[in-house]
Amino acid sequence: MQERIVTRNGEKVTEVRSDVGKLLYIKTKRGYELKCPRSKQICLVSYEQMLSDCSSCWGENEKDKLPERKK
């Protein structure tokens, strides 16, 4: 993946592209912007949403963990 810093509407953002140049997402101060391939709408995944999602996954994984084997 390739990252390139660009200025968009007076704000510096980072475009993340695949090795062949396709835009995958844009990193902004508010979060990651992704473009829906079907509707062409821009969706924002905020950093708070990512942290919250990761926290809930980590919590679930701890509950689902198998007990360690006794040696």
C-alpha positions in Angstrom: 0.0 0.0 0.0 1.1 3.5 -0.7 0.3 6.6 1.5 0.4 10.1 0.2 -0.4 13.3 2.1 -2.5 15.7 0.2 -4.4 18.9 1.0 -8.1 18.7 0.5 -10.4 21.7 1.4 -7.5 23.3 3.4 -7.0 20.1 5.5 -4.1 17.7 5.2 -5.3 14.2 4.7 -3.6 10.9 3.9 -4.7 8.9 0.8 -4.0 5.2 1.1 -3.8 3.5 -2.2 -3.2 -0.1 -3.4 0.1 -0.9 -5.1 -1.7 -0.4 -8.5 -3.0 3.0 -7.5 -6.6 2.4 -6.5 -7.8 4.6 -3.7 -8.7 2.4 -0.7 -9.5 4.9 2.0 -8.6 8.4 3.3 -7.2 9.1 6.8 -8.5 12.3 8.2 -8.5 13.9 11.7 -12.0 12.6 12.3 -11.4 9.0 11.1 -11.2 6.9 8.0 -13.3 7.8 4.9 -14.4 4.9 2.7 -16.4 5.1 -0.5 -19.2 2.6 -1.0 -18.7 1.0 -4.4 -22.4 0.6 -4.9 -23.9 3.9 -3.7 -20.8 6.0 -4.2 -21.5 7.6 -0.7 -18.6 8.5 1.5 -18.8 6.7 4.9 -16.8 7.9 7.9 -15.5 5.3 10.4 -14.5 7.5 13.4 -11.6 6.6 15.6 -14.0 6.3 18.5 -16.0 3.7 16.6 -12.9 1.7 15.9 -11.7 1.7 19.5 -15.2 0.8 20.8 -15.4 -2.1 18.3 -12.0 -3.3 19.2 -12.7 -3.1 22.9 -15.9 -5.1 22.6 -14.1 -7.8 20.5 -11.3 -8.1 23.0 -13.8 -8.5 25.8 -15.7 -11.2 23.9 -12.5 -13.0 23.0 -11.5 -13.2 26.7 -14.8 -14.8 27.5 -14.6 -17.2 24.6 -11.1 -18.3 25.4 -10.6 -22.0 26.0 -9.1 -22.9 29.3 -5.4 -23.6 29.2 -4.3 -27.2 29.2 -2.7 -28.6 32.3 0.7 -30.1 31.6 
